[in-house]
Amino acid sequence: MRRGVLIAAPWLLIIAAWYAVHYSGLINAALVPAPHAVAQRFAELATGRLPYDILMSTQRVLIGVVLGTALAVPVGFLLGWYSDIRAFVDPVINFFRALPPIALIPLVIVYFGVEETAKIVILFYASFFAGVIVMYEGIAQISPIYVRVARTLGATDFEIFRKVILPLTVPHILTALRVALGVAWATLVASELIAAQRGLGALIQDAANFFALDTIYVGIICIGLIALTMDFALRRLSRRLVAWQERIA
């Protein structure tokens, strides 16, 4: 009961604050649609285009994140484990990581057109550089004492990798995946600037053209809820896979 109250309380406070702003008169009420109006618009869209928009956006994000993380994990491992490689590649990684994906849209359109591939490329770019930083920072912090102890006990290189390195790497892989998912959802609207006809980003942009603020709120809330659900699922998975890891809470 206590945990349920703690989870529900901030959302109830946000809704209360939302109503307070709407009815306060400090801001034009037309610019801040009430929560019940947004809920009504959600119900209307749920029987129309919204399910397909959610499906398209989720599909794009998952493909981009899976591909980006699949490459980020081995690259991050190499950067974290081998200091010479890290010193050589680190400036390049940080240079491209600092570039906002939206700035690359003109080049992506030139090289990949305006179809699905272009959108996936933007999400892949965002996921890869977010994941690789988390991965190599985590790997670099693994204490070499574990490897030394294993060697002292007579473990082979393969046994060290399978029984020492790999288990210690799993938490960082899951963290990289979580970070990549968050960045990908944050980049979704930018990726769907590329001539998208369907998707939550396209829904928000179409609504902006007609100043349909309630629809914009629906799109934003859907993105947040889906991202939150995925992150919750990953956290549950993390607790199962790394139950051996000591945690504060």
Steps between C-alpha positions, in 0.01 A plus 500: 500500500777741597690430176182548295439836666859608434467407135161665448563816704729688256264434208203625699699811595588562135135469396394732785763756398388465138139579595619787718690659210204447266247667728729757664460761229874568505527338159240499225298181561500430125878459515484239777228242426359339814594140580146375434505667157828325417355170626197551278723569200702188583181291494409646160844432353513152653226390261678662207866552414660487846558121527677495164705808593608331824588180313708681237692710753564205731621291208740772386637553850550129565680441170724803552579408861565131431735578211668786685552302820615190312789707363551712813561198725808357322636846419449615859661182629811555287524865603455416867734202514786627285627840609706553183195455279303730731763774478499469121122494443362697796529850342316380189224335706448813708502721189214310336317449831476877540330543161120517536328247271266769366803680351572195285155480343597685176794263445292195587239603243771543235659160569200287601196677352180557695381142555519286815876448470566870562296500820672185626842653427422801721383277786797265451739796519346628823488152658853399404681801643289503817560129553870491420583772754315320781653168396862603488483710817353202683753251363791733580393500866509120539772421749786294349533318831226257389708397200817467710324279755359281223843461343648414839241225536604358162215622279560508125438814294170355373388413855592850618294654221200269553492488880649837599488760223162409351302505828661831597410638157129412511396791730675747267333348192159539662579856608619584148176358363291708742687819417480428126124446526452830681709690247324331208155601628630852556625502139183349354332827401819616326524173306139529390564844355621304198173488306326267745132440433444287809652494846463697821746762376296540182184525711652781706624686194166471319321626812743793528413608146135535606573625854325191642656518845297215646634266230856621566453416868371154406809433288739623769330297773503186283874534436565544872280207604646258246855601593414462870350154442807382308734636766298329774519168312877537459543579869306186592715299260813652648401398851455141383821477297725672753342379823853426622595868486491693826256791489411774747130455424 
